[in-house]
Amino acid sequence: MSEALLDHLEVGVVLLDAQQRIQLWNTWLVRHAGIEESTARNALLSDVFPEVRDSRLQRAIDAALTQRMASLLSPGLNAPLLRLYQRPVDRRVDLRMRQLIHIVPLKGAEGCLIQITDVTASARREDQLRTQSTELRDRTYRDTLTGIGNRRKFDETINMEFRRALRGNTVLSLLMIDIDHFKAYNDSFGHPAGDVCLKMVAKALADGLRDSGDQIARYGGEEFAVVLPATDGAGACLVAERLRTQVEAALATDRHRPVTISVGVGTMHPGAGSTADSLISGADMALYQAKADGRNRVAYFNLDDGNLATLA
């Protein structure tokens, strides 16, 4: 293919000899690299593009020259490497074009051909689609009022963690949390105040979780759930009591009246015949016990031995 024809291609074409010196540098590269053909010719590629040194592109070039191996460097797996820009203004902020780079050994001669395609537009569309997909998934699993996980997220999480605990023969705990006297609060102060209360409780609960995989969700109405993977009864009760006191402190100055929560803790080692619903029922039973014993407290039910107790 003649150099004149190569200059009309809408891709960058570089021809390297065995010493990795540039023997061909087409007009596309002059335009997008800002380097004249007379400057590039016979120069080492790594001198023209210092960023090539010790890069994946350099390793691909070495493989083409020594092993006659072709390579493809995609923008999905590689950050924009070469200093190539769609517009002159992009150069000032180093906004490089997204690049698809082919490296092909020459047939019947020592050297390799590098073809660079500008895939910025398609890469941006893919980025937008990924962002939209993430946002859609986020909306699907997030409670719109409180910003934490919703019931659908909880159902998926508890079943996933139950299966994981069953496979690994590990313990799993669940907290079921209810805002004390919330119906009376709503009736007395109105739904807008109730919504503010729900958001404040959700924030206090989320802020009180450990960074170890604990996951919170709004179970429904004024009820919340916290899944505690690989957490035994003692550990779950410590988390529950910390959350209880944190909510009590955070909402002690509520402009209407202090707000407290009751917490039911369920713990089990999943085994044959047991289900995630068993753990939910156990935590619900403990929550009922906490409310029956006066609210603003934690009760615990161990499904392995049937022990039900309220923390003092």
Secondary structure, DSSP 8 states (H G I E B T S, - for coil): --HHHHTTSSSEEEEE-TT-BEEEE-HHHHHHH---HHHHTTSBHHHH-GGGTTSHHHHHHHHHHHS---EEE-TTTS---S---SSHHHHHTT----EEEEEEE-TTSS-EEEEEEE-HHHHHHHHHHHHHHHHHHHHHHB-TTTSSB-HHHHHHHHHHHHHHHHHHT--EEEEEEEETTHHHHHHHH-HHHHHHHHHHHHHHHHHTS-SSS-EEEEEETTEEEEEEET--HHHHHHHHHHHHHHHHHHTTT-SS----EEEEEEEE---TT--HHHHHHHHHHHHHHHHHTTSSSEEEEETTTTEEEE--
